[in-house]
Amino acid sequence: MDKLKPLSRLEDSLAKLPSVGRKSAERMAFAMLEMNDEDLNEFVEAIKNLKEEIHYCSECGMLTSEDKCEICSNDQRDKSLLMVVSYPKDVISLEKSNGYNGLYHVLNGELCLAKGRDVSTLNITSLIERVSKGDIKEVIMATNPTVDGETTALYITKLLEPYNVNITRLAYGLQMGGNIDYTDQLTLLKALEGRRKL
């Protein structure tokens, strides 16, 4: 028996989400069929309003529903520290650590010519403008430890060289709770290079 077209269309849409396979999409679609009208309409409105109500912060590029995000608007943050991250979800992860009280700059991507992501697609111009004002004393590169992330970090470091700013990189190392014998060689090498005195 062929699947109903509206159900197949919904499954196809849901399967576009990260980590959602065909079976998960099918389960979600059937769950939506079983929702009462009020809950389903609320779900549809939340999706429809997502792009209308959320946009990038005019200062840092983080997602917000205001002109400036909560972090940029907070006078208690250390405005001399600026951490450069690839994606908004990186800010959320770093904030959960409660170990950083500076500002962020979200690139909204990483350089990868093979995927069509060049300098023009990233939020780099406003980063240079922020640093050129002279209030920032340290820029912490926190792009992903991948080829694309490293390429992006190196490119930005070169752009920031003319400015009187200290540029640092997040340390690499072993994962807490992990075992050395399960760790890849590159991570072990970076952990050895980044060791510090106890």
HUCOR-V574731 format. One line per field, one symbol per residue. ss: DSSP state (a for helix, b for strand, c for the rest). Layout:
ss = ???
//
This chain:
ss = ccccaaaaaaaaaacccccccaaaaaaaaaaaaaccaaaaaaaaaaaaaaaaacbbccccccbbcccccccccccccbbbbbbbbccaaaaaaaaacccccbbbbbcccccbaaacbcaaacccaaaaaaaacccccbbbbcccccaaaaaaaaaaaaaacccccbbbbccccccccccaaaccaaaaaaaaaccccc
//
